[in-house]
Amino acid sequence: MNAADVWPVPANSDRAAVGLRKWNDAANALSPGPDRDFALQFPASADGGAMLRCICGASPFLENCAIADQGFVRDLWEGGPDHCVDAIVARLLSLPIDSPEPEVAHALRRARRRIALAVGLADIAGVWSLRQVTGALSDFARAACSVALRTQLAKLSAEGAFAAGNEACEEDSGLIVIGMGKLGGKELNYSSDVDLILLYDPDVAPLASRHAAPSHFMRLARRFVDLLAAPTIEGRVFPVDLRLRPDPVSMPLVISTKAALEYYAKRGQTWERAAMIKARPLAGDIAAGNRFLERLESFVWRDSLDFATVQELHETKRRIDAQHRGGKIGEVGQNLKLGRGGIREIEFFAQAHQLVWGGTDRSLRLIGTCDALAALAAAGRIPDSASEKLSAAYEYLRRVEHRIQMVGDRQTHSLPKREADYESLARFLGYGGSRAFREALTGHLRSVEDQYESFFELPHEMTVASASSALSGRSRGETEERLGRMGYRDPAAAFAIVERWRTGRHTVARDRRAMELFQSLIPSLVIASCGTEDPDLALRRFDELIDRIADAHSVLTLFQANLHVLETVAETMVSAPAIGALLTARPSLLESLLDPDSDSSPPDRGALQASLAATLAGVMGFEGRVQQISKWTHEARFRVGARVLFHALDPLDAAALFSDIADCSIAALAQCASEEITPSNACPAGNGVAILATGHYGRRSLNVDSGVEIAVFEVGDIQGQGRSGRTASAFAQQLESTLLGNLRGKPGWRKIYACTTERPAATYGALHARLREAVWSGRLPCWPRLVCCIGDGAERVSQSMSAALEMRRDPAALRAQAAAALKQVRITRPGGDPLAVAERPGGLADIAVLTHYFRLLHAPEHPAVRSAATAGDVLAELGRSGAIPVDLATGLADAWRLMTRIQTLQSLLDADKRGAATPERLRPSVAEAAGVDNFGDVAARLDGAAAKVRAAVQNCVD
């Protein structure tokens, strides 16, 4: 590195000059000492000046890293990249396991910037090979994952949920972080995400409660991902992608090793076999990780070349080509990873040969791409020339890819589209101009394409029978027979749908461009439907979706560019019909399924309010704002439901989030209604309208398809007991009518919520009396919540609600009230469903009655009980304060959490599939929510929890 001639001359000398001035300004601002002396003298040296001009003229990211950390540049210059990188990783791993999370986040992000600078300079100067560059990046990522994981394990231990000691917290945890893709193969990109699979061995994990494993590990996974991927003022370490885990549609973020092995044995696909070639344990319990991968060997490596594997490899190649191989080789904007002759083709070539021959030849089971190519040539499976050409191209393309990513630290693989940027990239790579660069690049890409296509020129009889051929039968009978073989139970109905599509008897046919796109997608739609548990239902749902598409060309273009999303949509519509119903009603929600942050933390109440405010900003007119509120509400509910389905959100948290969405929606709609009724934007002075949530809504236990129960009150002066005059009363009733009408939906408009309330709006005196009596509408008693107050009165309502909870009530009367409520529940209980959680004996209805009874009985002596939101919060406070025995509070709260999780998952289904008929793909989610390994054990788990609730009812009320 200490030689001027190793640094490329930048194409933009003006930018380089500006960067040098910024370096000098930063150097002058340093405190006197060795670092300042070095920084002031560095630009004047031949090698230092050349390095600074290079990165300042070509890479704003590296420029910022260097100027912000001039002391580290000194260490790097004097000690060399090997020493500095080793020191960074060692310092990171030496962090105390119980370090505060903000300190760990800061240390990780500072280490990442320094690694980026050290590795980037070693790469540019040519003092490191590609293997050293990607190895250093991979080693850092491994260390970062280890530090982030043990930080969260220590946090779990501090919460009393984890029993491993700090000394062996990682090694004995039973938690496994598997590195996949380039990270697993020690070939990580310069600016890359990391592909991970998170597992736990239930026989090893030292949890205080085995049944609590899913919820504890779900929370740990979200914290782990956020610690690495959450953007802060210091940036982020790297994005984390968990979508390579087994069946991300139905599996949680953290999967038991038993469930993963069962999945791969029964449903593992060829592409997953290829992905597992590079899998290696990175962090956590490495020994458990190695045991897991050893047990997967028979899945990945077959004893002989099997015919189906060759067929599937050919089909996988065809799908990749359909999405990414358009355009000319070497053209501006080409994707070097996925395009023609790109990096993915080299990797696919190597992995395909490994799958074919690696079952009988263990020498081919290598994780590195170039190592695998060399081993294949040594074993005589590919020509030496193929290995040499592909390895040379791989190293060259990775070097170009890294330079592209160094410019702005962006996870991109595409060549620049502007000629000036193309020229700058060529100079950054050491070329005298773009022409020479283009010639070298094109040569490597064409070499890769030639080798790639030669392997996949398979005989016609070895290609997979595609949907295209299945739909091209000479007669209706022949086509129906083929559809039947593909898995359709009613081939005649499936044929009718496909024939309707092909002949243009649907709304898409109105747009010629959209119709052409749709015709090309029909085989893909049929294939995606076949991959679900119920192909017939998936095809019908696709038919409904397509008929509702407003901007058909835009949506179909999205499908064409992301064919994999068709499978996700099909699974969503079959496994979670309630989510599918939202999707078919609003096809624009499809873009949510491509959200790259789908595994990140869900929005909180503040984020929801800000999102709705941004949606309404600038929207004129009452009807326009109502339509935007409706659109926002349905999209927000869809996103939460999809997060639950894809295991990015604990079902327990979803219930509260659905309630937050309703609060935001109703409050915004009430404000819009108020402004529509009174152009002055204010209700009569000294009065207001309070909207209270009751029933399930009041208990913050809504689901994706829940309606809302509200009570509307005119709030006058407390002394007047609601006698506030005709004007205020008329305003309250008109506001209520407008609010309900728009929540329920006008003719031609989609409803926002099914809504029940008392009519007409009651007075404040009635509210005051109801609070004192603690009697509310709805079958089950509950304490109401104030959603919003239009005009004056919010403080008066809050004070009245607090005062009512402070009232000491007759224990005998309260007990009689609870007994009467339970009697009513028993009268209306349905029977026969082993997974029922609401009205079953000892179910959520019984817990709701008990919680209301305990709250009213003990709230006067225990203020914390008054402010608790959910039943779980109330029970926790009752136990914590000693109002009821801790074991009673814990048992009831555990039962509430268990049943709420299952109820949230069941709300994703059609009514006739809530129970034993739960779709196969959703059963692992239900089992996880119940804290058991198998779906068949869920009913017994529910029975055990319900028995504890029944015992509490008998002891406390009956």
Secondary structure by P-SEA (a helix, b strand, c coil): ccccccccccccaaaaaaaaaaaaaaaaaccccaaaaaaaaccccaaaaaaaaaaaaccaaaaaaaaacaaaaaaaaaccaaaaaaaaaaaaaaccccccaaaaaaaaaaaaaaaaaaaaaaaaaccccaaaaaaaaaaaaaaaaaaaaaaaaaaaaaacccccccccccccccbbbbbcccccccccccbbbbbbbbbbcccccccccccaaaaaaaaaaaaaaaaccccccccccbbbbcccccccccccccccaaaaaaaaaccccaaaaaaaccccccccaaaaaaaaaaaaccccccccccaaaaaaaaaaaaaaaaccccccccccccccccccccaaaaaaaaaaaaaaccccccccccccaaaaaaaaaaaccccaaaaaaaaaaaaaaaaaaaaaaaccccccccccccaaaaaaaaaaaccccaaaaaaaaaaaaaaaaaaaaaaacccccccccccccccccccaaaaaaaaaaaccccaaaaaaaaaaaaaccccccccaaaaaaaaaaaaaaaaaaaacccaaaaaaaaaaaaaaccaaaaaaaaaaacaaaaaaaaaaaaccaaaaaaaaacccccccccccccccccccaaaaaaaaaaaacccccaaaaaaaaaaaaaaaaaaaaaaaaaccccaaaaaaaaaaaaaaaaaaaaaaaaaaacccccccccbbbbbbbcccccccccccbbbbbbcccccccccccccccaaaaaaaaaaaaaaaaaaacccccccccccccccccccaaaaaaaaaaccccccbbbbbbbcccccccaaaaaaaaaaaaaccccaaaaaaaaaaaaaaaaaacccccccccccccccaaaaaaaaaaaaaacccccccccccccaaaaaaaaaaaccccaaaaaaaaaaaaaaaaaaaaaaacccccccccccccaaaaaaaaaccccccaaaaaaaaaaaaaaaaaaaccc
